[in-house]
Amino acid sequence: MISKRRQIISALALSLFDDNEMEILREEPSTSKKRMVMATTAAFSEMLPGCCTREKYSKHKEFIPFIDTYHPNTFTAMFRMTRSTFDTLLGAICMDEIFLKQNSGGMEMTAVKDQLLMFLWYAATQDNFIRLADRFGVCTTTATLSVDRIGKAIINNLKHLIKWPSRNEAKETMLAFSKKGLTKIIGSVDGSHIPIKKPTKDFETYYNRKGFYSINLQAICDHRLAFIDIYCGWPGSAHDSKVFQNSGIAIQIEESPETMCPDGSYILGDSAYPLSPTLLTPYKKSGKGLNPVQRHFNYVLSSTRVTIERAFGLLKGKFQRLNHIEMDNIANINQLIYTCIIIHNFCIFHEEDNSFVVIEREAHDDADDIEDVPRFAVGSRLEDYQAYRDKIAEELYLDS
C-alpha cells in the first residue's frame, strides 16, 4: 500500500516538470534531490490542499479577558486563590529566566499571567491538555509547555516555602498542638497515594495494595496544615515505613536529633512508622488488648495526628488534579505534585480563606493489618523507646 502511494506521488511530482526541466535533472544530478522535494511538496499541495501549509493557531479572545470580569468569589473558586494572592504569586515568578527564552520559530511566548491561569486551571480540575488548550484558545503544545514552565518557575523561586521550622517556630507549633495534651509535637507525618495512569516502565512497582497505580507522597505538616517537609517519588507499592527510612528528613533527624527536634520534641505518626524518641506512634493492638492508659494515649495521638489527614484533604480538595494525574513522565508528575504543595503553602502563608474547599478525611494506611512492618529499632533500643512512650502515656492519662 505504501509503495503504491509513493509511486503515485512520484509520478505526479514528475508530471510537474516540462521536457526542458527533465533534461536539466538528468544533466545536473546534484540538484535533482532538492528539485524533487520541491516538486513532491507541490504534488501533495495539489492532492491535499492545505496539508503542507502550517496555519497559525487562531487564538480565541473570549475566555481570558472574561476572567477579569469574574466576581472575586468566582475567581477564588475557579483558580483556588484570591485575585490578590494570584497577583502576588505572579509577581514572584514572572521574572524567572524560563520566561525570557524565545519560542522556536520566533513566535512570541504566551503571557506569563495566561500561563499561570492555565496551570491553576489544570491543577484545580481534571481537564486534560486538549480541553485546557481549547478553553484558553491555544494549541495543545502551548498548554503543555505552560504547565511545565510554571512548575519550574514556582519551584525555582518559592521552594523555600516548604521548610523545617526554626527553634522559635517549633515552640509556636508545639504550643498550638498541645491543646489535646501532647505538649512537644513538632509535626505530623503520613503518606498519601497520588493516583497516576499505568506507567510504561516498571509498572508493577507502582501498583499499590489498594488496587491502583500511584506515587507515594510522604509529607509532614504543622498545626496550620502547612507542609514543612515532603518526600515524593517512591512507587505506590512501597510501604510508608520504607519511604520514611530512606527520606532525607529521617536521615537528618537521626544524625542531629536535637537540632531537628529541639527541646525533646517529636513527630506524630501512625502505626506504619517506627517508634523512636523523635517519632511517636500508637500502641498496636495485641491479644491481651490495650489498657486504659494505652487506649487514652492512642485516642489523643490519633485525634491530634488527624492534622496531616486534613492537610492532605485540603491539598487534594484544592487541586483536583492530584486525584489522578495522566502524565507519562514520572519526573513531570513529581514536579506537578511539588508545585501544588508549594502553592498550597503560599496560600496558607497569605492567610487565604480555604473554606470553599471541601476537606475530607484522608483514608490512610493502617499498619495493624500489615505483617512484617520494617522497624529501625530492635532489641534493647526498641524496649527503651517503648518505655519512653509508656512514660508519656502515663503522664497524659494522669493529666486528663
KEKEBA-468750 format. One record per residue (C-alpha): residue in one letter; residue number from 1; x negated, y negated, z negated; chain. Coordinates in Angstrom, 1 decimal, always signed. Example, Ala and Ser with C-alpha at 12.3 -4.5 7.8 and 13.67 -1.06 7.14 Angstrom:
BEGIN
['a', 1, [-12.3, +4.5, -7.8], 'A'];
['s', 2, [-13.7, +1.1, -7.1], 'A'];
This chain:
BEGIN
['m', 1, [+0.0, +0.0, +0.0], 'A'];
['i', 2, [-2.8, -2.4, -0.9], 'A'];
['s', 3, [-4.8, -1.5, +2.2], 'A'];
['k', 4, [-1.7, -2.1, +4.4], 'A'];
['r', 5, [-1.2, -5.5, +2.8], 'A'];
['r', 6, [-4.8, -6.5, +3.3], 'A'];
['q', 7, [-4.6, -5.6, +7.0], 'A'];
['i', 8, [-1.5, -7.7, +7.5], 'A'];
['i', 9, [-3.1, -10.7, +5.7], 'A'];
['s', 10, [-6.4, -10.3, +7.6], 'A'];
['a', 11, [-4.5, -10.2, +10.9], 'A'];
['l', 12, [-2.6, -13.3, +10.0], 'A'];
['a', 13, [-5.7, -15.1, +9.0], 'A'];
['l', 14, [-7.5, -14.2, +12.2], 'A'];
['s', 15, [-4.4, -15.4, +14.2], 'A'];
['l', 16, [-5.0, -18.9, +12.9], 'A'];
['f', 17, [-8.3, -19.1, +14.9], 'A'];
['d', 18, [-8.3, -20.1, +18.6], 'A'];
['d', 19, [-10.8, -18.5, +21.1], 'A'];
['n', 20, [-13.5, -21.1, +20.6], 'A'];
['e', 21, [-13.4, -20.7, +16.8], 'A'];
['m', 22, [-13.6, -16.9, +17.1], 'A'];
['e', 23, [-16.7, -17.3, +19.3], 'A'];
['i', 24, [-18.3, -19.6, +16.6], 'A'];
['l', 25, [-17.6, -16.9, +13.9], 'A'];
['r', 26, [-19.4, -14.3, +15.9], 'A'];
['e', 27, [-22.4, -16.6, +16.7], 'A'];
['e', 28, [-22.7, -18.0, +13.1], 'A'];
['p', 29, [-22.1, -15.2, +10.7], 'A'];
['s', 30, [-23.3, -17.3, +7.7], 'A'];
['t', 31, [-20.2, -19.4, +7.9], 'A'];
['s', 32, [-17.8, -16.6, +8.5], 'A'];
['k', 33, [-17.1, -15.8, +4.9], 'A'];
['k', 34, [-16.2, -19.4, +4.0], 'A'];
['r', 35, [-14.0, -19.8, +7.0], 'A'];
['m', 36, [-12.3, -16.5, +6.4], 'A'];
['v', 37, [-11.5, -17.5, +2.8], 'A'];
['m', 38, [-10.0, -20.8, +4.1], 'A'];
['a', 39, [-8.0, -19.0, +6.7], 'A'];
['t', 40, [-6.8, -16.4, +4.2], 'A'];
['t', 41, [-5.6, -19.2, +1.9], 'A'];
['a', 42, [-3.8, -20.8, +4.7], 'A'];
['a', 43, [-2.2, -17.5, +5.6], 'A'];
['f', 44, [-1.0, -17.0, +2.1], 'A'];
['s', 45, [+0.5, -20.5, +2.2], 'A'];
['e', 46, [+2.4, -19.7, +5.3], 'A'];
['m', 47, [+3.7, -16.3, +3.9], 'A'];
['l', 48, [+4.5, -17.6, +0.3], 'A'];
['p', 49, [+4.8, -21.4, +0.3], 'A'];
['g', 50, [+3.5, -22.9, -2.9], 'A'];
['c', 51, [+1.7, -19.7, -4.1], 'A'];
['c', 52, [-1.7, -21.3, -3.6], 'A'];
['t', 53, [-0.9, -24.7, -4.8], 'A'];
['r', 54, [-1.2, -25.3, -8.6], 'A'];
['e', 55, [+1.6, -27.6, -9.7], 'A'];
['k', 56, [+1.1, -29.8, -12.7], 'A'];
['y', 57, [+3.4, -28.7, -15.5], 'A'];
['s', 58, [+6.3, -31.1, -15.8], 'A'];
['k', 59, [+6.4, -32.0, -19.5], 'A'];
['h', 60, [+9.8, -32.6, -21.0], 'A'];
['k', 61, [+10.2, -36.1, -22.5], 'A'];
['e', 62, [+13.2, -35.4, -24.7], 'A'];
['f', 63, [+12.2, -33.4, -27.8], 'A'];
['i', 64, [+9.1, -35.1, -29.2], 'A'];
['p', 65, [+10.5, -38.6, -29.2], 'A'];
['f', 66, [+13.7, -37.3, -30.6], 'A'];
['i', 67, [+11.8, -36.1, -33.7], 'A'];
['d', 68, [+11.1, -39.7, -34.6], 'A'];
['t', 69, [+14.9, -40.2, -35.0], 'A'];
['y', 70, [+15.3, -37.3, -37.4], 'A'];
['h', 71, [+16.8, -38.1, -40.8], 'A'];
['p', 72, [+14.0, -37.7, -43.5], 'A'];
['n', 73, [+15.7, -34.6, -44.9], 'A'];
['t', 74, [+15.9, -33.1, -41.4], 'A'];
['f', 75, [+12.3, -33.7, -40.7], 'A'];
['t', 76, [+11.3, -32.1, -44.0], 'A'];
['a', 77, [+13.4, -29.1, -43.4], 'A'];
['m', 78, [+12.1, -28.6, -39.8], 'A'];
['f', 79, [+8.4, -29.3, -40.5], 'A'];
['r', 80, [+8.1, -28.2, -44.1], 'A'];
['m', 81, [+6.8, -31.6, -45.4], 'A'];
['t', 82, [+8.0, -35.2, -45.7], 'A'];
['r', 83, [+7.1, -37.6, -43.0], 'A'];
['s', 84, [+4.8, -39.4, -45.4], 'A'];
['t', 85, [+2.8, -36.2, -46.1], 'A'];
['f', 86, [+2.8, -35.4, -42.4], 'A'];
['d', 87, [+1.2, -38.8, -41.7], 'A'];
['t', 88, [-1.4, -38.3, -44.4], 'A'];
['l', 89, [-2.2, -34.8, -43.1], 'A'];
['l', 90, [-2.5, -36.2, -39.5], 'A'];
['g', 91, [-4.9, -38.9, -40.7], 'A'];
['a', 92, [-7.1, -36.3, -42.5], 'A'];
['i', 93, [-7.7, -34.2, -39.3], 'A'];
['c', 94, [-7.2, -36.5, -36.3], 'A'];
['m', 95, [-10.9, -37.4, -36.0], 'A'];
['d', 96, [-12.2, -33.9, -36.1], 'A'];
['e', 97, [-14.6, -33.3, -33.2], 'A'];
['i', 98, [-12.4, -30.5, -31.8], 'A'];
['f', 99, [-10.0, -33.1, -30.6], 'A'];
['l', 100, [-12.8, -35.0, -28.8], 'A'];
['k', 101, [-13.6, -32.3, -26.4], 'A'];
['q', 102, [-12.3, -32.7, -22.9], 'A'];
['n', 103, [-9.9, -30.1, -21.5], 'A'];
['s', 104, [-11.1, -28.1, -18.5], 'A'];
['g', 105, [-10.3, -29.7, -15.2], 'A'];
['g', 106, [-10.5, -33.2, -16.7], 'A'];
['m', 107, [-6.9, -33.1, -17.9], 'A'];
['e', 108, [-6.0, -35.3, -20.9], 'A'];
['m', 109, [-5.6, -33.4, -24.2], 'A'];
['t', 110, [-2.2, -33.4, -25.8], 'A'];
['a', 111, [-1.9, -36.0, -28.6], 'A'];
['v', 112, [-3.1, -34.7, -32.0], 'A'];
['k', 113, [+0.3, -35.7, -33.5], 'A'];
['d', 114, [+2.1, -33.5, -31.0], 'A'];
['q', 115, [-0.3, -30.6, -31.6], 'A'];
['l', 116, [+0.3, -30.8, -35.4], 'A'];
['l', 117, [+4.0, -30.9, -34.8], 'A'];
['m', 118, [+3.7, -27.7, -32.7], 'A'];
['f', 119, [+1.6, -26.0, -35.3], 'A'];
['l', 120, [+4.0, -26.7, -38.1], 'A'];
['w', 121, [+7.0, -25.6, -36.0], 'A'];
['y', 122, [+5.2, -22.4, -35.1], 'A'];
['a', 123, [+4.3, -21.7, -38.7], 'A'];
['a', 124, [+7.7, -22.6, -40.0], 'A'];
['t', 125, [+9.6, -20.4, -37.5], 'A'];
['q', 126, [+9.4, -17.0, -35.8], 'A'];
['d', 127, [+9.3, -18.7, -32.3], 'A'];
['n', 128, [+6.7, -17.1, -30.1], 'A'];
['f', 129, [+4.3, -19.2, -28.0], 'A'];
['i', 130, [+6.6, -19.1, -24.9], 'A'];
['r', 131, [+9.5, -20.6, -26.9], 'A'];
['l', 132, [+7.2, -23.0, -28.6], 'A'];
['a', 133, [+5.9, -24.2, -25.3], 'A'];
['d', 134, [+9.4, -24.6, -23.9], 'A'];
['r', 135, [+10.6, -26.6, -26.8], 'A'];
['f', 136, [+7.7, -29.0, -26.7], 'A'];
['g', 137, [+7.5, -29.2, -23.0], 'A'];
['v', 138, [+4.0, -27.8, -22.5], 'A'];
['c', 139, [+2.6, -24.8, -20.9], 'A'];
['t', 140, [+2.0, -21.7, -23.0], 'A'];
['t', 141, [-1.8, -22.1, -22.9], 'A'];
['t', 142, [-1.5, -25.6, -24.3], 'A'];
['a', 143, [+0.8, -24.4, -27.1], 'A'];
['t', 144, [-1.7, -21.5, -28.0], 'A'];
['l', 145, [-4.7, -23.8, -27.9], 'A'];
['s', 146, [-2.9, -26.4, -30.0], 'A'];
['v', 147, [-2.2, -23.9, -32.8], 'A'];
['d', 148, [-5.8, -22.8, -32.7], 'A'];
['r', 149, [-7.2, -26.3, -32.7], 'A'];
['i', 150, [-5.0, -27.5, -35.6], 'A'];
['g', 151, [-6.0, -24.4, -37.6], 'A'];
['k', 152, [-9.7, -25.1, -37.1], 'A'];
['a', 153, [-9.4, -28.8, -37.8], 'A'];
['i', 154, [-7.5, -28.2, -41.1], 'A'];
['i', 155, [-10.0, -25.6, -42.3], 'A'];
['n', 156, [-12.9, -27.9, -41.3], 'A'];
['n', 157, [-11.5, -30.9, -43.2], 'A'];
['l', 158, [-9.3, -29.6, -46.0], 'A'];
['k', 159, [-10.7, -26.2, -47.1], 'A'];
['h', 160, [-11.8, -27.8, -50.4], 'A'];
['l', 161, [-8.1, -27.8, -51.4], 'A'];
['i', 162, [-8.5, -24.1, -52.3], 'A'];
['k', 163, [-11.0, -24.3, -55.2], 'A'];
['w', 164, [-11.6, -22.7, -58.5], 'A'];
['p', 165, [-10.8, -25.1, -61.4], 'A'];
['s', 166, [-13.4, -27.0, -63.3], 'A'];
['r', 167, [-13.6, -26.6, -67.1], 'A'];
['n', 168, [-11.3, -29.6, -67.7], 'A'];
['e', 169, [-8.8, -28.3, -65.1], 'A'];
['a', 170, [-9.0, -24.8, -66.7], 'A'];
['k', 171, [-8.0, -26.3, -70.0], 'A'];
['e', 172, [-5.0, -28.0, -68.4], 'A'];
['t', 173, [-4.0, -24.7, -66.7], 'A'];
['m', 174, [-4.3, -22.7, -70.0], 'A'];
['l', 175, [-2.1, -25.3, -71.8], 'A'];
['a', 176, [+0.6, -25.1, -69.1], 'A'];
['f', 177, [+0.5, -21.3, -69.1], 'A'];
['s', 178, [+0.6, -21.0, -72.9], 'A'];
['k', 179, [+4.4, -21.6, -73.3], 'A'];
['k', 180, [+5.2, -17.9, -73.4], 'A'];
['g', 181, [+2.4, -17.1, -75.9], 'A'];
['l', 182, [-0.7, -16.1, -74.0], 'A'];
['t', 183, [-3.0, -19.1, -74.5], 'A'];
['k', 184, [-6.0, -18.5, -72.3], 'A'];
['i', 185, [-4.7, -17.9, -68.8], 'A'];
['i', 186, [-6.7, -19.5, -66.0], 'A'];
['g', 187, [-4.7, -18.0, -63.2], 'A'];
['s', 188, [-2.5, -15.1, -61.9], 'A'];
['v', 189, [-3.7, -12.6, -59.2], 'A'];
['d', 190, [-1.8, -10.3, -56.9], 'A'];
['g', 191, [-1.9, -9.0, -53.3], 'A'];
['s', 192, [+0.7, -9.6, -50.6], 'A'];
['h', 193, [+1.2, -7.9, -47.3], 'A'];
['i', 194, [+1.4, -10.1, -44.3], 'A'];
['p', 195, [+3.2, -8.1, -41.5], 'A'];
['i', 196, [+1.5, -8.0, -38.1], 'A'];
['k', 197, [+2.0, -6.3, -34.8], 'A'];
['k', 198, [+0.3, -2.9, -34.3], 'A'];
['p', 199, [-3.4, -3.7, -33.7], 'A'];
['t', 200, [-5.1, -2.2, -30.7], 'A'];
['k', 201, [-8.2, -1.1, -32.7], 'A'];
['d', 202, [-8.3, +0.9, -35.9], 'A'];
['f', 203, [-4.5, +0.5, -36.2], 'A'];
['e', 204, [-4.3, +3.4, -38.7], 'A'];
['t', 205, [-6.1, +1.4, -41.4], 'A'];
['y', 206, [-3.6, -1.5, -41.1], 'A'];
['y', 207, [-0.6, +0.8, -41.7], 'A'];
['n', 208, [+0.3, +0.3, -45.4], 'A'];
['r', 209, [+2.2, +2.6, -47.8], 'A'];
['k', 210, [+5.4, +0.5, -47.3], 'A'];
['g', 211, [+5.6, +1.7, -43.7], 'A'];
['f', 212, [+4.4, -1.2, -41.6], 'A'];
['y', 213, [+1.2, -2.8, -40.2], 'A'];
['s', 214, [-0.2, -5.6, -42.3], 'A'];
['i', 215, [-3.1, -7.7, -43.6], 'A'];
['n', 216, [-3.7, -7.6, -47.3], 'A'];
['l', 217, [-3.9, -11.1, -48.7], 'A'];
['q', 218, [-5.3, -11.4, -52.3], 'A'];
['a', 219, [-4.6, -14.7, -54.0], 'A'];
['i', 220, [-4.9, -16.3, -57.4], 'A'];
['c', 221, [-2.7, -19.2, -58.3], 'A'];
['d', 222, [-2.4, -21.7, -61.2], 'A'];
['h', 223, [+0.6, -23.0, -63.1], 'A'];
['r', 224, [+1.6, -25.4, -60.2], 'A'];
['l', 225, [+1.9, -22.5, -57.7], 'A'];
['a', 226, [-1.2, -23.8, -56.0], 'A'];
['f', 227, [-3.7, -21.2, -54.8], 'A'];
['i', 228, [-7.2, -21.5, -56.4], 'A'];
['d', 229, [-8.7, -18.6, -54.6], 'A'];
['i', 230, [-7.8, -16.4, -51.6], 'A'];
['y', 231, [-9.4, -13.3, -50.0], 'A'];
['c', 232, [-7.8, -12.4, -46.7], 'A'];
['g', 233, [-8.6, -9.9, -44.0], 'A'];
['w', 234, [-8.5, -6.4, -45.5], 'A'];
['p', 235, [-6.2, -4.0, -43.7], 'A'];
['g', 236, [-2.9, -3.1, -45.2], 'A'];
['s', 237, [-3.9, +0.4, -46.3], 'A'];
['a', 238, [-6.5, -1.0, -48.7], 'A'];
['h', 239, [-5.4, -0.9, -52.4], 'A'];
['d', 240, [-5.3, -4.1, -54.4], 'A'];
['s', 241, [-7.9, -2.8, -56.8], 'A'];
['k', 242, [-10.4, -2.1, -53.9], 'A'];
['v', 243, [-9.8, -5.5, -52.4], 'A'];
['f', 244, [-10.4, -7.2, -55.7], 'A'];
['q', 245, [-13.5, -5.2, -56.3], 'A'];
['n', 246, [-15.0, -6.5, -53.0], 'A'];
['s', 247, [-13.8, -10.1, -53.3], 'A'];
['g', 248, [-16.2, -12.9, -53.8], 'A'];
['i', 249, [-14.3, -14.1, -56.9], 'A'];
['a', 250, [-14.7, -10.8, -58.7], 'A'];
['i', 251, [-18.5, -10.8, -58.0], 'A'];
['q', 252, [-18.8, -14.4, -59.3], 'A'];
['i', 253, [-16.9, -13.6, -62.4], 'A'];
['e', 254, [-19.0, -10.5, -63.1], 'A'];
['e', 255, [-22.2, -12.5, -62.6], 'A'];
['s', 256, [-21.2, -15.6, -64.5], 'A'];
['p', 257, [-18.1, -14.9, -66.7], 'A'];
['e', 258, [-18.5, -17.9, -69.0], 'A'];
['t', 259, [-18.8, -20.3, -66.0], 'A'];
['m', 260, [-15.9, -18.9, -64.1], 'A'];
['c', 261, [-13.6, -18.1, -67.1], 'A'];
['p', 262, [-14.7, -20.7, -69.8], 'A'];
['d', 263, [-13.6, -20.5, -73.4], 'A'];
['g', 264, [-12.7, -16.9, -73.2], 'A'];
['s', 265, [-10.0, -17.4, -70.5], 'A'];
['y', 266, [-8.8, -14.7, -68.3], 'A'];
['i', 267, [-6.7, -13.9, -65.2], 'A'];
['l', 268, [-3.4, -12.0, -65.3], 'A'];
['g', 269, [-2.9, -9.0, -63.1], 'A'];
['d', 270, [-0.5, -6.1, -62.7], 'A'];
['s', 271, [-1.4, -2.5, -63.4], 'A'];
['a', 272, [-3.0, -2.1, -60.0], 'A'];
['y', 273, [-6.0, -4.1, -61.2], 'A'];
['p', 274, [-8.8, -3.0, -63.5], 'A'];
['l', 275, [-8.7, -4.1, -67.2], 'A'];
['s', 276, [-11.6, -6.3, -68.4], 'A'];
['p', 277, [-12.1, -9.3, -70.7], 'A'];
['t', 278, [-11.6, -11.6, -67.8], 'A'];
['l', 279, [-8.7, -9.7, -66.2], 'A'];
['l', 280, [-5.8, -8.9, -68.4], 'A'];
['t', 281, [-3.4, -6.1, -67.2], 'A'];
['p', 282, [-0.3, -4.5, -68.8], 'A'];
['y', 283, [-0.2, -1.2, -70.7], 'A'];
['k', 284, [+0.6, +1.7, -68.4], 'A'];
['k', 285, [+3.4, +4.0, -69.4], 'A'];
['s', 286, [+2.4, +7.3, -70.9], 'A'];
['g', 287, [+4.1, +10.5, -72.0], 'A'];
['k', 288, [+4.5, +9.0, -75.5], 'A'];
['g', 289, [+6.0, +5.8, -74.3], 'A'];
['l', 290, [+5.0, +2.3, -75.4], 'A'];
['n', 291, [+5.2, +1.0, -79.0], 'A'];
['p', 292, [+7.0, -2.4, -79.8], 'A'];
['v', 293, [+3.7, -4.3, -79.7], 'A'];
['q', 294, [+2.8, -3.0, -76.3], 'A'];
['r', 295, [+6.3, -3.5, -74.9], 'A'];
['h', 296, [+6.3, -7.1, -76.1], 'A'];
['f', 297, [+2.9, -7.7, -74.6], 'A'];
['n', 298, [+4.0, -6.3, -71.2], 'A'];
['y', 299, [+7.1, -8.4, -71.2], 'A'];
['v', 300, [+5.2, -11.6, -71.9], 'A'];
['l', 301, [+2.5, -10.8, -69.4], 'A'];
['s', 302, [+5.0, -9.9, -66.7], 'A'];
['s', 303, [+7.2, -13.0, -67.2], 'A'];
['t', 304, [+4.0, -15.2, -67.1], 'A'];
['r', 305, [+2.4, -13.4, -64.2], 'A'];
['v', 306, [+5.5, -13.9, -62.1], 'A'];
['t', 307, [+3.9, -17.2, -61.2], 'A'];
['i', 308, [+1.9, -15.6, -58.4], 'A'];
['e', 309, [+5.0, -13.9, -57.0], 'A'];
['r', 310, [+6.8, -17.3, -57.0], 'A'];
['a', 311, [+3.7, -18.8, -55.2], 'A'];
['f', 312, [+3.9, -16.1, -52.5], 'A'];
['g', 313, [+7.6, -16.6, -52.2], 'A'];
['l', 314, [+7.2, -20.3, -51.8], 'A'];
['l', 315, [+4.4, -19.8, -49.2], 'A'];
['k', 316, [+6.4, -17.3, -47.1], 'A'];
['g', 317, [+9.6, -19.3, -47.6], 'A'];
['k', 318, [+7.9, -22.4, -46.3], 'A'];
['f', 319, [+6.1, -20.7, -43.4], 'A'];
['q', 320, [+8.4, -18.0, -42.0], 'A'];
['r', 321, [+5.6, -17.1, -39.6], 'A'];
['l', 322, [+3.9, -15.2, -42.4], 'A'];
['n', 323, [+6.8, -12.8, -42.5], 'A'];
['h', 324, [+5.5, -11.4, -39.1], 'A'];
['i', 325, [+2.5, -12.5, -37.1], 'A'];
['e', 326, [+2.5, -11.4, -33.5], 'A'];
['m', 327, [-1.1, -12.4, -32.6], 'A'];
['d', 328, [-3.5, -9.8, -31.3], 'A'];
['n', 329, [-6.8, -11.1, -32.7], 'A'];
['i', 330, [-7.4, -10.4, -36.4], 'A'];
['a', 331, [-9.7, -13.4, -36.8], 'A'];
['n', 332, [-6.9, -15.6, -35.4], 'A'];
['i', 333, [-4.4, -14.1, -37.8], 'A'];
['n', 334, [-6.7, -14.7, -40.8], 'A'];
['q', 335, [-7.2, -18.3, -39.6], 'A'];
['l', 336, [-3.5, -18.9, -39.4], 'A'];
['i', 337, [-2.9, -17.5, -42.9], 'A'];
['y', 338, [-5.8, -19.6, -44.3], 'A'];
['t', 339, [-4.4, -22.7, -42.7], 'A'];
['c', 340, [-0.9, -22.2, -44.0], 'A'];
['i', 341, [-2.3, -21.8, -47.6], 'A'];
['i', 342, [-4.3, -25.0, -47.3], 'A'];
['i', 343, [-1.1, -26.8, -46.1], 'A'];
['h', 344, [+0.8, -25.2, -49.0], 'A'];
['n', 345, [-1.7, -26.7, -51.5], 'A'];
['f', 346, [-1.8, -30.0, -49.6], 'A'];
['c', 347, [+2.0, -30.4, -50.1], 'A'];
['i', 348, [+1.8, -29.5, -53.8], 'A'];
['f', 349, [-1.0, -32.0, -54.4], 'A'];
['h', 350, [+1.1, -34.6, -52.7], 'A'];
['e', 351, [+3.9, -33.8, -55.1], 'A'];
['e', 352, [+6.2, -32.6, -52.4], 'A'];
['d', 353, [+9.7, -31.5, -53.4], 'A'];
['n', 354, [+9.9, -27.9, -52.4], 'A'];
['s', 355, [+13.5, -27.3, -53.5], 'A'];
['f', 356, [+14.6, -27.0, -49.9], 'A'];
['v', 357, [+12.6, -23.7, -49.6], 'A'];
['v', 358, [+14.3, -20.5, -50.7], 'A'];
['i', 359, [+12.0, -18.9, -53.2], 'A'];
['e', 360, [+12.5, -15.2, -53.5], 'A'];
['r', 361, [+10.8, -12.8, -55.9], 'A'];
['e', 362, [+8.0, -11.1, -54.1], 'A'];
['a', 363, [+8.0, -7.3, -54.0], 'A'];
['h', 364, [+4.6, -6.4, -55.3], 'A'];
['d', 365, [+2.6, -3.2, -55.7], 'A'];
['d', 366, [+3.2, -1.3, -58.9], 'A'];
['a', 367, [+0.3, +1.0, -59.8], 'A'];
['d', 368, [+2.4, +3.0, -62.2], 'A'];
['d', 369, [+3.3, +5.4, -59.4], 'A'];
['i', 370, [-0.2, +5.4, -57.8], 'A'];
['e', 371, [-2.6, +8.2, -58.7], 'A'];
['d', 372, [-6.4, +7.7, -58.8], 'A'];
['v', 373, [-6.4, +4.0, -59.1], 'A'];
['p', 374, [-10.1, +2.9, -58.9], 'A'];
['r', 375, [-11.4, +1.2, -62.1], 'A'];
['f', 376, [-14.5, -0.8, -62.8], 'A'];
['a', 377, [-14.9, +0.3, -66.4], 'A'];
['v', 378, [-15.4, +3.8, -67.7], 'A'];
['g', 379, [-16.3, +5.4, -71.0], 'A'];
['s', 380, [-17.1, +3.1, -73.9], 'A'];
['r', 381, [-16.7, -0.1, -71.7], 'A'];
['l', 382, [-13.1, +0.8, -71.0], 'A'];
['e', 383, [-12.5, +1.6, -74.6], 'A'];
['d', 384, [-13.9, -1.8, -75.6], 'A'];
['y', 385, [-11.6, -3.5, -73.0], 'A'];
['q', 386, [-8.6, -1.7, -74.4], 'A'];
['a', 387, [-9.5, -2.7, -77.9], 'A'];
['y', 388, [-9.7, -6.3, -76.7], 'A'];
['r', 389, [-6.3, -6.1, -75.2], 'A'];
['d', 390, [-4.9, -4.5, -78.3], 'A'];
['k', 391, [-6.1, -7.4, -80.4], 'A'];
['i', 392, [-4.4, -9.9, -78.1], 'A'];
['a', 393, [-1.2, -7.9, -78.1], 'A'];
['e', 394, [-1.1, -7.7, -81.9], 'A'];
['e', 395, [-1.6, -11.4, -82.3], 'A'];
['l', 396, [+1.0, -12.1, -79.7], 'A'];
['y', 397, [+3.5, -9.9, -81.4], 'A'];
['l', 398, [+2.9, -11.4, -84.8], 'A'];
['d', 399, [+3.4, -14.9, -83.4], 'A'];
['s', 400, [+6.6, -14.1, -81.7], 'A'];
